[in-house]
């Protein structure tokens, strides 16, 4: 379903861009993309540097929003997308008939004079549990012993190959297994999904992707031919990125469809065996490999059918709970970002484009992620042999997909594919990892609750928080991360304005401190003041705490709360040390202390509280084997509360602390208001970022601890012993004890 939505939304973007290109290149009209006229009016230079573009947009943000609100909404792309969907529906409806006309099969009754084959097929339909009996046709020209099923809802056709009918007389078990496998596809409605996605994808390629690529190629050729026009230079810079995005989408859809079809083949095998097919009919030798293992694994990802070894493993261990594959999560990450980028082309007010795009993406992606991650966890809880992982691997692969999608799509409006500070792209790994790990581990706590209603309520709440965490990460990147990666840490001059409001002071005496403030504040302010993400941060630690408290006896929190208490005491020590170190730098005048010095003092208070939270979360996750992210997030609020109390005490008792004083030198009760105001500034900056940053620190801490444990468990090679021989001696017993599956010389059943 996510692929169908992605292709539909991408067609809106592709067709809308194609309409602009047609008007520009064919009719030679001075047409620009929606909203670009506002950018030009604000001084936007399309051939300027990436940093200059970001600075212009940041300085003229209010004027741009006002201009965009007056621009009409374009419906060209949306109308074209609706036409594309209508054509895809017609293709889906007529595709089975076209296939029958091309193959020209004959009804099974024409080759069954005695009626035994028809009776056996009717019996197999009854055993498979399908509601309506499909039509059975025979393709006598196909000499292989296979079959295929095609059609649409309520009108399915099972096409039997001529070689399969011959095999029925010599190996009836194999004949029944092949037919039951195809009927299992009908039972699972795989045919509908396959034909719907195939029809939509083919229509998209023919009517949207190829024309868009052709127009991009013509525009690029015209730009390279020497046409000295600003319009050509503007469009040619994004042309290459458009081509790359189109090819990436094509590869994404193919890999995702192939992965889905392989999984459906395994499910059909299990259904066929459950309906009476003999498992020995799947015992077939793999074809010899003609390529190297890395290339073989890559080619295997492109195939729509699994190998026989994988099929036998699934049949031999039907209770095995397969986790979410790395490829599946990587493709989900790329699809998420492509959808996030493409949704901006929907017919919406330009001033709210990215806000609507954000929530459209989150609403569509969150159910897909939660179902993909949650089903294996629920099955693992219901299966004694099942075991669900922590979700870290899946989350990191999701982050890798987000990274690839961001680098590719953001190349449309940039000169360089890689930003000047590419190290900030690592943040996209955490944007994908934190929601996935949080959901995986909290859902494992939720399925352990007594009572079905409690479990369902907890699962729904976990999905809601997961969507909010994903939205927080995407918004942080949109408002801060992407700009910081370009070197525009403070594009709007907010920090400089803060200095001016603070009043005159000896700012030059605090160059290092102010450079640290200018570096760190853009990392913390993208989510500042957003009430919704404040609720998300609150639920991120409150939900795990409630789930832990509702668990059956045996789940203890003493160590976790003790770690939070230790982190809070560490924040007190850090605040005291910070105040003591800054005390000799206090200016002589009281007015000067309330300017630069107080701003620096508050900044290091923020850093101290954040550092205590992050360090506590990383250590708790490192020393926890299970549920390490919920435990870390439960400990962080304790650190926050104690840190805020310490900041309030430090600023309220100002003047009474000797070498730890901040501004004044006299001890008075009236400093309580100053303590409240200053500590409130610390709370507002760190309230959301401490929780989300602690989640990232927990991922780093758990990953570091796991790497250290794996290194310590690696056995050393015996001294004076040949390493390959020693390895063979260690593994020889295990290899000899493995049981081989009974082999068969008969050919395998159909892969369809």
N, C-alpha and C positions, 0 to 999 in steps of 0.2 A: 504493500500500500504506500509506503514511503517513496518507493521508486516511481510509482504512478503520479504521486503528487509532485515529486521533483521534476519529472519530465514535463508535466503540465505547466508548472510555474516557469521552468526554463524555456518552454516554448513561448510563453508570454514575453519574456525578456528578449529571446532571439528574434521573434517576429516583430516586436516593437522596434528593436535596433535595425532590423532589415528595412522596415518602413522608412526610418530616418535616412538610412543609406540610399535607398531608392530615390527619395526626394532630393538628396544631396548630389548623388552621382549621376543619376539618369536625367532628372528634370533640372539640375543645376540651380536648385533653390537654396537660399541661405538658411538652411534648417540646422538647428543645434539640438542636442538631447534636452529633455525637459529639465529645467532648473539651471542650465548652463548660462542662460542670459543673465540670471541673477549673479552668478559667479563672475561673469565678465564685468558687470556693473560695479562689483565690489573690488575690482582690481586684480582679479584672478588671471594669472599668466599661464596659459596651457602648456607652454614650452619652457616654463621656469623649472627650478629645482623642486624636488618633493618637499623639502623643508619650507620653502617659500610658500608653497600652496597651503600647507597646514597652517602656517602663521596667518595667512590672509583669511582663511576660513575661521580661525579662532578669534581674530580681532574683529571680524565683521559678522559674528554669529547672530546677534539680534537683528541686524539689517537683513541678513540672508533669510532668516525665518520669516520676517515680515514680507519680504519679496516673494518667497516661495508660497506663502499663504494666498497670494493674489493670482498665482499662475493657474490656468485651467488644467484639469486632470485629463491625461490622454488615455483613450480607451482602444486605441488601435491594436495594441498587443493582446489585450484581453479578448476582443472580438475575434481576432485571428486564432487565439488559443481555443475558443469555443468551437470555431469551425473545424479546427484540427481534431478535437474530441469527437465531433459528429462524424468526421471521416473515419476515425479509428473505430467507432462503434459499427459503422457499416462494414469495415474490413473484418472486424471480429464476427459479424453476423454471416458474412458470405465466405469467409476463409475455409470452413469445412467443406462447403459445396465445391469450391474451386479445387480443393485437394482431391475430392472424389472424382471430379471430372478429369483431372490430370492422370490419376492412377488407373481409372476405369476398373475398379474391382467388381467382383460378382457376389451376389448374396450367398451365404453359406448353404442355403437350401439347394442351390444349383449343383453343388458337389457332394451332396449328402442324400443319395437316393433312398437309403434304408432308414434315415431319420435318427440313427444312433448318435451322430455328432451333434445334432440339434438338441437332443435330449440331454447329452452330457453337458453342453454349454448352459442349458437352462438350470441343471443341477448346480453347476459352479456359480451361477448368478445368485442362486438361493443361498449357497454357502457363504458368499462374499458379503451378504447383507445389504446390497444396494436396493433402492426402492423401485426403480423402473429398469426394465431389462433393456440393454443397449442393442443396437443392430450389429450383427456379425457379418463381415464381408471377408472375402478371400482374394489375396493378390497372388495369383498363380505365377506371375513372373519373378517374384522374389523367392529364391531357393534357400534362403537362410531360415533357421529354426527360431524365428522371433515373431514379435507382434507389436502393434502400436495402437494407441487409442487417440481419437480426435473428436471434435464436435463442440457443442455448447450445451448450456444447461437444459436438461430434458431431452436432448437429442445427441446422444453419444454413439460413436461407431468404433468397434474393435476390429482392426484390420489384421487378419491372420495371414502370415506368410505361407507360401506353398510348401516350403521345407518343413514348417511346423506340423502340417497335416501328415507328412510322411513320417516325422518323428513320433507322432501320436501312436502309430502302430508298433514301433520298436521300443519306445520309452514313454509310456502313458503318464508316469509320474512327472516327467519333465514337461509334458504338454500341459498338465493341470497347473503346474507351478507358474508357467508363463502366463496362462490365461488369468489365474488368480492375481498375479502381479498387476496386470493391466486393469482388472476390475477394482483393485485396491486404489489405483489412481482415480477412478470414478468415485469411489467411496469418499476419498479425501478431497474431492473437487479440485484436484491438481490441474485437470484439463482446462477448467475455466480460468484459473490464475495464469497458466502458461499462455493460453491463447489471447487473453486480454492484454497482458504485458507485451507479448509479441506484436499484436496489432498496433498498440499505441507506440511502441518503439519504432516499428517500421514506418509508420506514418510520420512520426516526428523527424526521423532521419531524412525522409524524402521531401517533406514539405517545409521543414524548419531548419534542420541542421545543415544540410547540403546547400540550400539557397543562401543561408547566412554565410557559410564558409566561402561560397562563390563570390558573393558581394564583397566580403572582406578581402578576398584575393584580388578582385578588380580594383578596389580602393587602394590597396597596398601597391599594386602595380602602377596605378596612376600617380601615387605619391612618389614612388621611386623614379618615375619618368621625368621628373624635374619640374613638376607643377609648383610654382612658388605661391602658394596660397596658405593662409593660416588654417583654413578649414581642413585642408589635406594633412597638414602637419599634426593637427589635433587628433583627427580620427586615426591616422596611421599609427600613432603611439599605442593605442589600445587594440589595434587590429590583431597583432600577434598574440596578445593575451586572450582575445576572443577565440582565436583558433585553438589555442592550447586548452581553454576551458571547454570548448566543444569536444575536442578529442578526449579530454579527461572524463567528461560525462559519458561519452560512448564507451570507454573502457570500464568505467564504474558500473554502468548498467549491465554490460556483458558479464563482468565478474560476479556481480550480485545475483543475476539470474542463474548463472552456472552454479554458484554456491547453493542457492535455494533449490534448484532442481536436483542436485546431488543429495541434499537432505531428504527431499521428497521421495527419491528412489529408495533410500534406506527405510523410510517409513512404509513404503509400499511393500518392500521385502518382508518387514515384520508383520504387516497385515496379511500377506499371502501365507506365511507360515502359520499364523494364528487361525486361518481359515482352512488349514489342512494340507498345505504344500509341504513336501519333505525337504528338510534343510540340506540334505546331501546333494540336491540338484544345483546348489550354488558352489559346489566344490569344483573349481576350475583353475587351471594354471594361468598365471599372469603372462601376458605377451612379453617377449624379451625386450629389454630396454636398449634403445639405440642412441640415447643421449646421456649426458652426465647427470648425476643426482640433482644438483641445483636447478638445471634446466628442466629436468623431469618434474620436479615439484612445481615449477612455474607453469609448465604445460598442463599438469594435473589440475591446477586452479582454473584453467580455461575450459576444461571438459565439463559437460553437463551430466556425466554418469560417474559414479565412484568406481574404484577398482575392486576386483573380486576379493582381495585380501581384506579390504575395509568392510565389504559386505559380510564376509564370514565372521569378522570380529563382532559386528553388530548383531548378527543372528546368534552367535555363541554366547553373548552377554547382553541380552535384551534389557536387563535392569541397569546396565551401565548408564550413568547420567552424563551425557556429553556437555562440557562447558561451552561458553560462547567462544567461537573461534576467533583467532587474531585477525584473519582476513575479514570476517564479518564485522568486527568492531572498527577496523580500519576503514572499510567501505562506508560504515555508518557515519564515521567522523567526516569523511570527504563529502558525503551526501548532506550532512548537517550544514557544513559551511556553504556548499553550493546552493542549498535551499535558502540559507540566510542571506546570501548575496542576490539570488534571483528574486526573492520575495520583495525586494526593494523596487522592482519594476511593476508591481501590481498597481492597478488604478486607484491610488490612494493620495490624499493630500501630501504635497512634497515636504511640508514642514514636519510631518509625522512619519516620514517614510521608514526610517531606520527603527523607530520605536515599534511600528506595526510589524516590520520585518522580524524584529527580535521575538516578539511574542507569538507570531505565526509559526516561526521555526520551533520555538520551545513547545508550543501546544501540539505540534505534529510529531516532533522527535521524541519527546519524553515518553509517551505510551509505547513506542517501538523499543526504546532502550529498556524500559522497565519490564516489558514482556520478555524480551530476549534474555535479560539477566535474571528475571524472577522465576521463569519456568524451570530452569535447571536447579535453582535453589529449592523450590518447592518439591520437585521430584526427589532431590537428594534427602530432604527431610522425611519423605514418605518411603524411601528405600533404605533398607538397612545398610546396603553396600554403597550407597551414594555418598559423595563428598563434594561439597561446593567450595571453590577457592575464595580468596579474599577479594577478588575483583581488580587487583592492582594491574595485572597483565592486560586485562580487557580495557581498563581505563587508560593505560598508557597507549595502547593501540588506537583507541578513540582519539586521544590527543594527537597522535601522529597523523591521523586523517584530518583533524582540524588544522594542523600545521600546513599540510600539503594544500588543502583547500584555501587557506588564507593567503599563502604565498602566491598561488595561481591566480585567484580572483582579484587580489589587490594590485596585481600587475597591470590591470586595465587603466588605472588612473595614476600610475607611477612610471618614472623613468627607469628605475632599477628593480629587478626581480627581488633581490635580497636587500633589506634596509641597511643603513649605515651601521646600526647596532644590532646585528642578528642574534646576539645572545638573549635578547628579550623574547625571541620566538619560543624559547623553552617554556614560557608561561602558558602557551597553548597546551602543552602536555599536562600541566596541572589543571587547566580548565576542563579537560576531558577526564582526567583521573579522579579528581575529588568527587564529583557527583556519582560516578560509577562505583567507586569504592564505598562511599557512604551508603548508597542504596543497597549494595550487595551485603554489607555487614549488618546494616540495620534490619534488612528483611530477614536475615538469618535469626535475629533476635525476635522479630515479629512472628515467624512461624512457630516459635517455641512457646507462644502465649497459650494459656488455657482458654478454650472457647472459640468457636468459629467466628462469631461476630467481632470479637476483639482482634482476631488475626486479620480479617478483611479490613477493618477500620485502620489498623496500624499499617497495613500494606498500602492503602490509599493515601494515608498521610505521608508515608515514606516517598511515594511517587510524587506527591505535591512538592515536598521539600527538594527532591532531586531536580525537578523542573526549575525551581527558584534558584538553586545553586548553579545550574547550567546557564540560566539567564544572567545571573550575577557575573559569571565568568565572561560571557560574551559581551556584556555591556562594559565590563572593565576593559576589555581589549579594544572595544570600539571607541571609548572615550579617553582612554589613557595609554594602553599598551602599544597600540599601533603608532601613536604619536611619539611616544618615548623611544620606540625602535627607530624612528626617523631622526631622533636627536632634538625633538621639540618638547622638552620636558615641561616647560611653562610657556606654551604658545600664546596664551591670552594675557600674560603679564599679571596673573593673579597674585603671585608671591611678591612681585615688586610693589603692587598696590597695597599689599599688607604691610610692607615696610613703611610706605608713605603714611598709612593710617596710624601706625604706631608712633609717629612723631620723630623728631630729630634725634640722632644718636650717633655714637661712634661706631657705625656699621663696619668701617674698614678694620677695626680691631678684631672682628669675628669672621674673617674670611673663610677659614676652614669650617667653622660651625654653620655659616650661612650657605656655603657650597653643599654641605651635607643636607641641610634643610631643603635647598633647591633641588637636590637629587632625589630626596625621599618623599617629599610632599606630593609630587605628581603620581607616585605609586599608590598613595593612600586616598587621594581625593576623588577618583572617578565614581566611587559609590557613596561619597559623603552626603549625608542628609536625605538619602532615599529611604523612605519609611518601609517600603516593601522588602527591600533587601535587608533592612534592619530586622524585620520579622523573620526573614530567611535565616539570618545569623542566630537569632534566638531559638528557632526551631531546630537548627542544626545540632545544638547541644541538648536542648530540652527533650526532644523526641528520644534520642538514645538513653537519656537518664530515666525517662518514664518507662521505656521498654525494659531496661535493666531492673528497675524496681518492681515491675510486674512479673519478672521471671520467677520460675520455681526456685525453691531454696537451693543454694549452692553457688549462686553467682554473687561474688563479693566485690565490694567497691572500696574496701579499706585502703588498699594500696593505691588505687587511683586517686581517692580523695587526699590521702597522705602526700602523694606527689603534687597535687594542686596546692596543698598547704606549704610544701617546701618551695614550690615556685613562687608563691605569694611572699614568703619570707625573703626569697632571693630578690624579688622586685623591691622590697623595702631596703635591703642592703644596697641595691643598685641606685635607688633614689638618694640614699644618704651619701654614697660615694660620689654621685654626680654633683650634688649640692656642695660637697666639701671641695671637689676639684675646681668648680666654677667660682667659688667664693673669692679667691684672690683676684679674679678678673672683674669684679664689680666696679663700675664707674663711681666716681666720688659723689656726683650729684644724684638726687632722688629722681628727677625727671629723666635723666639719661638711663637710669636703671629700669624704668618702666618701658623703655623703647627697645633697643637692640638686645640688651642683656636679658630682659624678661622673655623676649621671643626665643632667644637661644635656649634659655632655661626650660621653657615649656617644650621646645622641640626635643631636648634630651630626656625629658620626663616621658614623652611619648615613646621615644626609642627604648627607654628602659623597660616600660611596661610591655611593649611589643616583644622585646627580646626575651623577657621572662616567659611570656606566653608561648612563643615559638620554641624555646629551648625545652620547656616542660612538655609540650606536645610531642616533640621529636623523641625525647627520652622515654616517655610513656609508651609510644608506639614501638620503639626499639626493643623494649623489655616485655612487651605483651605478645603472646603467640596467637591469640584469637581475639577478634573484635577490637583490634588495636586502634582503629580510627574512632569508633564510639567512645572508647576509654579515654583517648587523648582529648576529645572534645568535651567530655564530662569534666576533665581536670582543668581545662582552660578557664571556665567561668570562675572557679575558685581563685585562680591567679589574678584574673581581672578584678574581681571584687576587692581582694586584698591590695592589689596595686593601686586601685582608685582610692581606697581608704588611706593608703600611705601618701598618695599625692595630696589628698585633702588635708591630712595632718601636717604635711610639710609646708603647704602654703598658708594654712590657718594659723600655725604657730610661728609664722615669720616674725622675726625680731626676738624670739625667745630661745633660739637654737644656737646662738653663738656663731661658730664657724660654718654652720649649715644654713644661715639666713639667706634669703633671696633678695628682697628689696629694701625692707625697713630694718631698723636697728632697735626699735622699742617694742616691748611686749605689751600688746593690747588685745582686748576681746573683739574690737571692731574689725580685726583682720579676718574674721570668719567669712565675711562676704567676699573678700579677695580670695580666700581659700576655695570658696564655692565656685567663683567665676573661673579661676585658673584650673582647678581640677575638672570642671565641666568641659573646658577646652580639651583636656587630655582624654576625657571620656568620649566626646563627640568624634574625635579623630580615630580612636582605636576601637570603638564599640563593634563595628562590623569587620574591620580589617583584621583585628586580633583573632577572631574566630576563623575567618576564611584563610588567613595566613597560617594559623595553627594547623588547619587541615592539610595545607601544602607541606608544612614542616613535618607532620606525621607521616606523610607519604615518603618523604626523604629519609626520615629516621627508620621507618620500617624497612625500606629498601636497603639502606646501609647495613642494618642489623642482619638482614637475610643474606647479603653478600658476604659479610664476615663469618656467619655460621657456615655457609657453604665452603668457604676457604678453609675453615678449621676442620670440617669433616672430610676434606679430600685426603685420602690415604697417601702416604709417601711411598715411593718405589723402594723395594728392598735393595740394600747396598750390595753391589757385586752381582746383581741378577739382571739378566736381560729383560728390559721392560716389556716387550711384546710377549715373551714367554710367561712372565709373571702375570700379566693381564689374562693370558689364556688359561693359566692354572686357576686363577680366581673365578673365572666365568665358566670353566669347563663343566663343573657339576651342575650348574643351573641350566646350561645348554643341553646336557645329556638328559636331564630330568623332564624336559618339555615333551609334551605329548603331541604327536602329529595328528592332524585331522585326517580321517579316511579319504583317500584319493579316489577319483573316478575318471575313467577315460572318456566318458560321454561329454559332449559339448555343453557349455553352460546355457542357462535360460536367457531370454531376451533381456537387453538392457533398457528397454523402453518402459 
